[in-house]
Amino acid sequence: MTFQFAGVFLGGLIGALTAGRMRFEVERGPRASARMRLLLAFAGGLITGVAARLARGCTSGQALTGGAQLALGSWAFMMAVFAAAFGLAVFLRRQWQ
Amino acid sequence: MKAPLYPLGIIGEEAGFIAIFFLGLFFSASSPERAGFGSSRKLTSIFYFKDWSVLRVMFTAIVVAMLGLLYLTGIGWMDGDAVTVKETILGPDRRRPPARCGLHHRRLLPRHLRRRRGLRQAGCLRLHRRHVRRHVPVHLPL
């Protein structure tokens, strides 16, 4: 996994550099504060980490890989993820829109 | 050479590490960066019904991988049985409740799973066999 992360980091860096998109910024909606965005991102990362261990996979491991294999559990995971995200997004609209 | 390379023992651990490094490199250079998925605003805009590219990319990836699995297995370049498929677990795994976790407390479990004992005793009792939900592994019909 560590080797993959190293590759992911380098690949993203190379992609951003060659496309001339390399800059520091906190991605957020026009009315959101950078501090709040970073806090929410950190909390989201924590929850996602715990949940991915519980569900035995994340969007890549379950939804994409399992989805391509037509694994029933993975499709259930995908539906649950999208349903929960659409539901929660209503409350976080200010952060993005 | 036949896929999957690592589970079939065709490549060792070292070659696997090198391969996964390059897989990660090409993945992040193409998908997140070039396709614009490095932007969390673009990623979240699907949930405000504005930009559906996340869904399109996800399902295109699924269909491409699905066709790849199908055809590679079909022409014999891939061993479908050696590919790990995630088992189906649609609820909490109740097979081995951790001892003394207090999960058998009357309010935390549905009626048919409760034991008529106090919390202290019940916590380390195993559930009755007929209440045990088993995993049903789902295999690819390839």
Interface residues (C-beta under 8 A of the other chain):
Chain A: F3 Q4 F5 A6 G7 V8 F9 L10 G11 G12 I14 G15 A16 A19 R21 E27 R28 G29 A41 R56 G57 T59 G61 Q62 A63 L64 T65 G66 G67 A68 Q69 L70 A71 L72 G73 S74 A76 A85 F86 A89 R93 W96 Q97
Chain B: F17 I18 I20 F21 F22 L23 G24 L25 F26 F27 S28 A29 S30 P32 E33 R34 G38 S39 S40 R41 T44 S45 F47 Y48 M58 A61 I62 V63 A65 M66 G68 L69 V83 V85 K86 E87 T88 I89 L90 V138 L140
